Amino acid sequence: FNWGVVATSKPTTLWVSRFLEGGVLILDPLSGELMHRVSLSFGVRSLLSDPVTGLVWAAASYSGKLWALEQSPPYERRSFNLCGQTRDIVSDVDGRVTVATDCGLYRIDPSAWGQRE
């Protein structure tokens, strides 16, 4: 499939990736009403909602692009350029994200962002 779906709890929303359009639709889970549209890049397929950090992770299949998005407006984001096609995204109990690509594994720790900037 060329799409992904995740649910968030704060706020309660349903995120659906749009592969060809290159972004995500954020829907009301009860009514299905479109609440927001976030443009990213062609090929967005994989989505992960991380309850520890409150971020939604979106990966483009073929370009190696990865985004960490806040779950609520204005949907601030941080982007990453990884090598290879994204195969999978998982998070651990501390909110660290591991991304599997054709080039290997990437480990991203959002808790360290404020310490290095």
N, C-alpha and C positions, 0 to 999 in steps of 0.2 A: 504494500500500500504506500501511497505517496502522501500520507498525512498522519498527524499525531493528535491526540486529544489528552488533556489533563484537566483536573479540577483543582481549584484553589479554595481555601476556607476563609481567608481574610483579604479582600472580601470574597464572598461565595460567587465564583464565576466558573465558566467552562471555557478553556482555551483550545482552539482548533487551528492547526497549522494549515497554510495554503501554499502548497508546493509551487505551482506555476506563478501565482501572484506574488510569492515571496514575502510572506508575513504571517501574522496570526489574527484570527478573529476572536474577540472576547465576548462571550454570550452570557445572558442570564440563564442559569441552568433550569429554572422552572418554566419560563415562558419561551425560551429560545431566542429572545430579542437580542439583536446586535447592540452591544454597549459601546465597544471600541474596536478600532482596526489599527494594528501596529505594523507598519512597513519595515521589512528587514532586508531580505535578499532572495533571489531565485533559489529554489530548492529546499526551503525550510520544511523539514519532515519530522525530526525527533524533538520531543518535548519532555521535560521533566519538571515537576513541581517539588521544590525542596522545602519541607515544613520548618526545618531548623533555621535557615537563613531567610525564608520568606521570598525566595527568588524563583522565577520560572526560567529554566534553561531551554534555549532553542538552538538547534543545530541544522545547518544547511548540508544536505547530503554530499554534494560533489565539490563544493568550493573550499571546504575546511573552515568555514565561518561558524562561530559559536557566539551566542549572546546570553548574558545574564540580565534578566529584566525584573524590575520591581513588580509586585503583584497588583499594585493600585496606581491610579493616575498620579502623575503624568507618565508612568511606565519608564522611568529612568533606566538606562541600559549601559552595560559595559560589553565591549566586543573583543573577540579574540580571533586571530588567524592561525589555524592549526594546519598541519600537513596531512593530506590524504582525506579520503572519504570517511565521514563519521559513521561508525557502526553501532555504537551504543553509548548511553550516558547513565551513570548511577551515582548516587550520593550515599555517604555514610552517616552515622549517628552524630557526627560533629559538623555536618554541613559541607564537608569537602567533596568535590565532584571529580569523578574519574571518567574520562572520555576515551573510548577505544576508536582508533582510526586505522587506516591502512598502513600508516607509518609507525604505529605503536600506541602507547598509553600516555595520556596527559593527566596530571593531577592538579586541580585548581582549588585553592583554599581561600574563600572569600573573607575569612576572619583576619587574614594577613594584609588585606588591601589597605586599610588605614595606616598600618605600621610602616609601609614602604613609600607612601606618597607624601 
